[in-house]
Amino acid sequence: MLTHSKRVLFVLVLVVSIFSFSAFAQASPKITLASVGWTGVTIKTDIAVSVLNSLGYDAENIMVSVPIAYKAMSTSDADAFLGNWMPSMASIADKYFEKGTVLKYAINMDGAKYTLATPTFCFEAGLKDFKDIAKFGDKLEWKIYGIEAGNDGNEIIQSMIDKNLFGLGKFTLVPSSEAAMLAQVQGMAREGKWSVFLGWAPHSMNEYIDMTYLTGSTDGTFGGNDGTATIWTNIRSGLVKDEPNVARLLKNMTFSISMINQIMIKVEKDDSLSLGQAGLNWVKKHPEVYKKWLEGVTTVDGKSAVDAFESSLKKK
């Protein structure tokens, strides 16, 4: 039998062990990635979260609006955002870059597209440029279809309307979710109804909607190169110092348009697949991609990042 003093000692050791174990269990550094409800950004963010978790971090994807993503990074409530479309997002992002609370950091995709589009049958009928939109106002029912309220694309469209740029003063912006907007536009096209909507690439819409991007964008709208965009990974000020390993990974993580399009199409064909799982399925087949992402990166405890991630992939 244990004496009273031994029992007390045993209890103390047990309590210390429990607290030590709890502290160890909670030791995984917390990393929060902000994303918005855009399919491509969600894919990239979910993949990044999976990689970080495989390395021993406690990572999560929080879905917010674009303005909230920047506010969260500026207050250190989010660590990074992989969906900074430039130049269209400049009106929201530049003030944070100028203050130094958010860093522009690294390009994760070149050659993207973000501008107004129309079904190809409308384009072939003469709706080819921004200056043509007002000519077909009646056919368009004086509406331009955007996505969620507060995003930069909607702000650009609304500014064009408010300033009567290209004669758009009579138009109304119709905000909606990405999925709802695309479903509506696709349904209208099937019925031969005209529309102008916010379009972008990479996205599977380019595969399942017969659509054409309009010319005529300016530096004051979607950019002077007809809406051609560069997508950046932004990080909060201080992340490089606080978590250099995470910062290195985020700088390494680049994505091709074909990669994101292929993943989106897989999800379109198999609705049982989540975006994150479809992304990991693609990554499994392309070790040359994830090995480049993990160059110079380690696990939280300094071990091989490639070994840890490949071990995690086997369980997915």
Secondary structure, DSSP 8 states (H G I E B T S, - for coil): ---HHHHHHHHHHHHHHHHHHHHHHT-S-EEEEEE-S-HHHHHHHHHHHHHHHHTT-EEEEEE--HHHHHHHHHTTS--EEEEEEETTTHHHHHHHHHHTSEEEEEEEEEEEEEEEEEEHHHHHTT--BGGGGGGGTTTTTTEEE--STT-HHHHHHHHHHHTTGGG-TT-EEE---HHHHHHHHHHHHHTT----EEEEESSTHHHHS-EEE-B---TTTT-TTTTEEEEEEEEETTHHHH-HHHHHHHHH----HHHHHHHHHHHHH-TTS-HHHHHHHHHHT-HHHHHHHTTT-B-TTS-BHHHHHHHHHHT-
